[in-house]
């Protein structure tokens, strides 16, 4: 019984990880001068820099903008991951437990 439950849980976690890899978020900094794309697994998939919107001679500014955009993208990815994790826990609740599923978020 518990082996089946653990196997089912592992399958659902794998499916969730695959789903998260397709969910994209974008973090921006400098009014769009730097855009960082990440999937909900918190893997950076792209960094875009608009060279017309920044001073390429000011490397410190560019580094700061990249850092800010990366952190914003990862924060959004973590939010998506948390929502999907809550949904996974709700799906795993045995039927008939009423409102206990709400313990994992709405």
matplotlib code that plots the C-alpha trace (Angstrom):
import matplotlib.pyplot as plt

x = [0.0, 2.7, 4.9, 2.1, 1.6, 5.3, 5.5, 2.5, 4.0, 7.3, 5.4, 3.4, 6.6, 8.3, 5.2, 5.2, 8.9, 8.2, 5.2, 7.3, 10.0, 7.4, 6.1, 8.1, 8.4, 10.3, 12.1, 13.0, 15.1, 15.9, 12.5, 13.0, 16.7, 17.5, 15.1, 15.8, 13.6, 13.4, 11.2, 9.3, 12.1, 14.2, 16.4, 17.5, 16.7, 17.5, 19.1, 18.3, 20.0, 18.8, 22.1, 20.2, 18.7, 21.9, 25.3, 27.6, 30.6, 29.0, 29.6, 28.5, 25.1, 24.8, 25.8, 23.3, 20.5, 21.3, 21.3, 18.0, 16.4, 17.7, 16.3, 12.9, 12.7, 13.7, 11.2, 8.4, 9.5, 9.4, 5.9, 4.8, 6.5, 4.8, 1.4, 2.0, 3.3, 0.1, -2.0, 0.0, -0.7, -4.4, -4.5, -2.9, -5.4, -7.6, -11.3, -13.6, -11.3, -13.5, -11.8, -8.4, -7.3, -7.5, -4.6, -2.3, -3.7, -6.6]
y = [0.0, 2.5, 1.3, 2.2, 5.5, 6.4, 5.2, 7.3, 10.3, 9.9, 9.8, 12.9, 14.8, 13.8, 15.0, 18.2, 18.8, 18.3, 20.7, 23.3, 23.1, 24.4, 27.3, 30.4, 33.6, 36.8, 39.2, 42.7, 45.5, 49.0, 49.4, 46.4, 47.0, 43.6, 40.7, 37.3, 34.3, 31.3, 28.2, 27.3, 24.8, 27.9, 27.3, 30.5, 29.9, 33.3, 36.7, 39.6, 43.0, 46.0, 47.7, 50.9, 51.2, 51.0, 52.5, 49.7, 51.5, 51.3, 47.6, 48.1, 49.3, 46.4, 43.9, 45.3, 45.2, 41.6, 40.6, 42.3, 40.7, 37.3, 37.6, 38.8, 35.9, 33.3, 34.8, 34.5, 30.9, 30.0, 31.4, 29.2, 26.2, 26.7, 26.9, 23.7, 22.0, 23.0, 21.6, 18.3, 18.0, 18.7, 16.0, 13.5, 14.0, 10.9, 11.5, 12.3, 14.4, 17.4, 20.8, 19.3, 19.9, 23.6, 23.3, 23.3, 26.5, 27.6]
z = [0.0, 1.0, -1.8, -4.3, -2.6, -2.8, -6.4, -7.3, -5.4, -7.4, -10.7, -9.8, -8.7, -12.0, -14.0, -12.0, -12.7, -16.4, -16.3, -14.5, -17.2, -19.7, -17.6, -18.4, -16.4, -17.1, -14.7, -15.9, -14.7, -16.0, -17.5, -19.8, -20.5, -19.1, -19.3, -17.9, -18.7, -16.4, -16.3, -13.1, -12.2, -11.6, -14.6, -16.5, -20.1, -21.6, -20.9, -23.2, -23.0, -24.9, -25.7, -26.7, -23.2, -21.2, -21.1, -22.1, -20.6, -17.1, -16.3, -12.7, -13.8, -16.3, -13.6, -11.2, -13.8, -14.6, -10.9, -10.3, -13.4, -12.4, -8.9, -10.1, -12.6, -9.9, -7.5, -10.0, -10.8, -7.1, -6.9, -9.8, -8.3, -4.9, -6.6, -8.5, -5.3, -3.5, -6.3, -6.2, -2.5, -3.0, -5.7, -3.4, -0.5, -0.2, -1.1, 1.7, 3.9, 3.2, 3.9, 4.8, 1.2, 1.9, 4.3, 1.3, -0.2, -2.3]

ax = plt.figure().add_subplot(projection="3d")
ax.plot(x, y, z, "-o")
ax.set_aspect("equal")
plt.show()
